[in-house]
Amino acid sequence: MHAPLAPQRSGGQPPRIARGRLLRNALLAAGAIQLIRTARRELADFRACDAQLRTEWTTIPSPAGSGALRLHARLREDAHDGLRPVLLLHGWGIGSSYLVPLAARLGRHVRVYLPDQPGHGSSDHDLRPLAFPELADALAAWMDARGLRGAILVGHSTGCQVAAELALRRPELAAGLVLIGPAGDPAARSVPKWLARALAAVVFERPTCALWAAVDYRRAGARLLAEEMRQMVSHRIEDLLPRLGRPVRVVRGSRDLIVPQRWAARVARLAGAPAPTEVPGWGHAVHYDDPDAVAQIVFELALEMDGAAAAGGSARAGG
């Protein structure tokens, strides 16, 4: 006699596994839908902010000797509060696009400028990627062409390094600095260490920040990105900070994995600034993640400097 055949299981996975996969796929789909909705809201906000700014092109001498460069900038100059102008300086490889939401908030009260540095955003490339002191010289030439003096320099990441160079090379151009997520932590003074931090930090940024980075990194090109990264990790901003001799504020996102609180606190101490302001819940590009909070910090510094200047003028007049 033949042994009875075992019953055959009809098609596919056991019910428990099938239900688990169905639940996982549903959660992934819900997450994707939420991500798309968030990105749409962010893009709508960006378009509304960008519409408040205008675009101009300015020709400056080439720091590398290629003749002349055309620099692209966004700006708004119709504010009537009488405060100092604000210059926003972007970070590694990217252009001014991710500074637009912050600029729109600031532009309600101050004149605000967002130049794309040479080789970044829509601006011309020079013969070679420029060193940070050369980028500072290019920005100084751009400010000279526009007649800007005594501005508040607001730098992000490597923009802080360029801002420090600019303030020391041309002191009359910079009245104060706001350093957002300042690059240059000696504990990450190698490309692999910095990349490890940067990759881990992505999860704490708004989705569309990666979009602007992707667009601008393509414009910048691999040669500039590689050279600028080498400069970023080797540049010793800590040697410049004690020599600034002007009001400084330091800002970081509480979840910034690129710029730890320890380094931000050291930057503030070296610059003679108050303790860093931490914006809760966000990462390295905190000015894009929470532009209202960062705009308030910049605006408060502008008001403080305006009050100090007025008090100094009254004292001189009385004397």
C-alpha positions in Angstrom: 0.0 0.0 0.0 1.1 3.5 -0.7 1.6 6.0 2.1 -1.0 8.8 2.1 0.2 12.0 0.4 0.8 15.1 2.6 -1.7 17.8 1.9 -0.3 20.5 -0.5 -0.3 24.1 0.7 -2.0 26.2 -1.9 0.2 28.8 -3.5 2.6 31.3 -2.0 3.7 32.5 1.4 2.2 31.4 4.8 -0.6 33.8 5.8 1.5 35.4 8.6 4.4 36.3 6.3 2.0 37.6 3.6 0.3 39.9 6.1 3.6 41.2 7.3 4.8 42.0 3.8 1.4 43.7 3.0 1.7 45.8 6.2 5.3 46.8 5.3 4.4 47.8 1.8 1.5 49.8 3.1 3.7 51.7 5.5 6.3 52.4 2.8 3.6 53.7 0.5 2.2 55.9 3.2 5.7 57.2 3.9 6.3 57.9 0.3 3.0 59.8 0.0 3.8 61.9 3.0 7.3 62.7 1.6 5.8 63.8 -1.7 3.3 66.0 0.1 6.0 67.6 2.3 8.2 68.2 -0.8 5.4 69.9 -2.6 4.7 72.2 0.4 8.4 73.1 0.6 8.7 73.8 -3.2 5.6 76.0 -3.0 7.2 77.9 -0.1 10.5 78.2 -2.1 8.7 79.6 -5.2 6.9 82.2 -3.1 10.2 83.2 -1.4 12.2 83.3 -4.6 9.5 85.6 -6.2 10.4 88.2 -3.5 14.0 88.4 -4.7 15.4 89.6 -8.0 18.5 88.4 -9.9 21.5 90.4 -11.0 24.8 89.7 -12.7 28.0 91.5 -11.8 31.4 91.3 -13.6 34.5 91.1 -11.4 38.2 90.4 -12.0 39.2 86.8 -11.9 41.2 85.8 -8.9 42.9 83.1 -11.0 43.8 85.4 -13.8 41.3 84.3 -16.4 40.2 87.9 -17.1 36.7 88.5 -15.9 34.0 86.5 -14.2 30.2 87.0 -14.2 28.7 86.4 -10.7 25.1 85.7 -10.3 23.2 87.0 -7.2 19.8 87.1 -5.7 18.9 90.2 -3.7 16.3 92.4 -2.2 16.9 96.0 -1.5 13.5 97.6 -0.7 13.6 97.2 3.1 13.3 100.6 4.9 14.3 99.7 8.5 17.7 101.4 8.0 19.7 98.4 9.3 23.0 97.1 8.0 22.9 95.0 4.8 23.1 91.2 5.2 25.3 89.0 2.9 24.4 85.3 2.9 27.3 83.0 2.0 26.6 79.4 0.9 28.5 76.3 1.8 30.4 73.5 0.0 29.6 73.0 -3.6 26.1 74.5 -3.5 24.8 77.9 -4.6 22.4 80.4 -3.2 19.2 78.4 -3.8 19.0 76.9 -0.3 19.4 80.3 1.2 16.3 81.7 -0.5 13.8 81.0 2.4 16.1 82.7 4.9 16.6 85.6 2.5 12.9 86.1 2.1 12.4 86.4 5.8 15.3 88.8 6.2 14.3 90.9 3.2 11.3 92.2 5.0 13.5 94.2 7.3 17.1 94.5 5.8 18.8 94.7 2.4 19.8 91.1 1.7 22.2 89.7 -0.9 22.9 86.1 -1.9 25.9 85.9 -4.4 26.8 82.6 -6.0 30.6 82.4 -5.4 32.8 81.6 -8.5 32.2 78.1 -9.7 28.9 77.7 -7.7 25.3 78.0 -8.6 24.9 80.1 -11.8 28.2 82.0 -11.5 31.1 81.5 -13.9 33.9 79.0 -13.2 37.4 80.4 -12.9 40.4 78.7 -14.5 40.6 76.4 -11.5 38.7 75.9 -8.2 39.5 78.9 -5.9 41.0 78.7 -2.4 38.9 80.2 0.4 41.1 83.4 0.5 40.5 83.8 -3.2 36.7 83.3 -2.8 36.9 86.0 -0.2 38.7 88.3 -2.6 36.1 87.6 -5.3 33.3 88.5 -2.8 35.1 91.6 -1.8 35.3 92.6 -5.5 31.6 91.9 -5.9 30.8 94.0 -2.8 33.0 96.8 -4.1 31.2 96.8 -7.4 27.9 97.2 -5.5 29.2 99.7 -3.1 28.5 97.5 0.0 30.2 98.3 3.3 29.7 97.3 6.9 27.6 94.2 6.1 26.6 91.4 8.4 28.1 88.2 6.9 26.0 85.2 7.4 27.9 82.0 6.4 26.8 78.4 6.4 29.3 75.5 6.7 32.3 76.4 4.5 30.6 79.8 4.0 31.8 80.5 7.6 35.4 79.9 6.6 35.1 82.2 3.6 33.3 84.8 5.8 36.2 84.8 8.3 38.7 85.2 5.5 36.7 88.1 4.1 36.3 89.9 7.4 40.1 89.8 8.0 41.2 90.6 4.5 38.8 93.5 4.1 37.7 94.6 7.6 35.6 97.5 6.4 33.3 95.2 4.5 32.2 93.2 7.5 30.6 94.7 10.6 29.5 91.4 12.2 29.2 87.6 11.5 26.7 84.9 12.0 28.3 81.5 11.7 25.7 78.7 11.0 27.0 75.2 11.3 30.7 76.3 10.9 32.9 73.8 9.1 36.5 73.1 10.2 36.1 70.8 13.2 39.7 69.5 13.9 38.1 66.2 15.0 37.0 65.6 11.4 40.0 66.9 9.6 40.0 64.3 6.9 37.7 63.6 3.9 36.6 60.1 5.1 35.6 61.4 8.6 33.7 64.4 7.1 31.9 62.2 4.6 30.9 59.8 7.3 29.3 62.7 9.3 27.7 64.2 6.2 26.0 60.9 5.1 24.7 60.3 8.6 23.3 63.9 8.8 21.0 63.7 5.7 18.1 62.2 7.6 17.7 65.4 9.7 17.2 67.7 6.7 14.1 68.7 4.8 13.6 66.6 1.6 14.0 69.4 -0.9 17.4 70.5 0.5 18.9 67.5 -1.2 17.2 68.6 -4.4 19.0 72.0 -4.4 22.3 70.3 -3.5 22.0 67.8 -6.4 21.3 70.5 -8.9 24.2 72.7 -7.7 26.7 69.9 -7.3 26.2 69.0 -10.9 26.9 72.6 -11.9 30.0 72.7 -9.7 31.5 69.6 -11.1 33.6 66.9 -9.6 36.9 68.8 -9.8 35.6 71.8 -7.7 33.8 69.5 -5.2 36.9 67.5 -4.6 39.2 70.5 -4.2 36.8 72.4 -2.0 36.3 69.4 0.2 40.1 69.1 0.7 40.2 72.8 1.6 37.3 72.5 4.0 38.9 69.8 6.1 42.3 71.4 6.1 41.4 75.1 6.6 42.1 76.3 10.2 39.3 78.7 10.9 40.3 78.4 14.6 43.4 80.5 13.8 41.2 83.3 12.3 38.4 83.5 14.9 40.3 85.2 17.7 41.3 88.0 15.3 37.9 88.9 14.1 37.3 91.6 16.6 33.6 92.2 15.8 30.3 90.8 17.0 29.8 87.1 16.2 26.9 84.7 16.7 27.1 80.9 16.3 24.1 78.8 15.3 23.6 75.1 14.9 20.8 72.6 14.6 20.4 70.4 17.6 20.7 67.3 15.4 23.6 68.6 13.3 25.9 65.5 13.0 28.5 67.4 11.0 29.1 70.2 13.5 28.9 68.8 17.1 27.9 71.1 20.0 31.5 70.8 21.3 32.9 72.4 18.2 30.2 75.0 17.9 31.0 76.0 21.5 34.7 76.2 20.8 34.0 78.5 17.7 32.0 80.8 19.9 34.7 81.0 22.6 37.5 81.7 20.1 35.4 84.4 18.5 34.5 86.0 21.8 30.8 85.3 21.1 28.0 84.2 23.3 27.2 80.5 23.7 25.9 79.0 20.4 22.2 79.1 19.8 20.7 75.7 19.1 17.6 75.4 16.9 15.8 72.2 18.1 14.9 69.3 15.9 17.0 70.1 12.8 20.4 69.3 11.3 23.2 71.0 9.4 21.2 73.2 7.0 19.2 74.6 9.9 18.7 77.9 8.0 16.7 76.0 5.4 15.0 73.7 7.9 13.8 76.6 10.1 14.4 79.9 8.4 12.2 81.8 10.8 14.3 80.9 13.8 17.6 81.7 12.1 16.2 85.0 10.6 15.3 86.1 14.1 18.9 85.5 15.3 20.3 87.5 12.4 17.7 90.3 12.8 18.4 90.6 16.6 22.1 91.0 15.9 21.3 93.7 13.3 19.2 95.5 15.8 21.8 95.2 18.5 24.5 96.6 16.2 22.3 99.4 15.1 21.5 100.3 18.7 25.2 100.2 19.6 26.1 102.4 16.6 23.4 104.9 17.6 24.6 105.0 21.2 28.2 105.5 20.1 27.1 108.3 17.8 25.1 110.0 20.6 28.1 109.7 23.0 30.4 111.2 20.4 28.0 114.0 19.8 27.6 114.7 23.5 31.4 114.7 24.0 
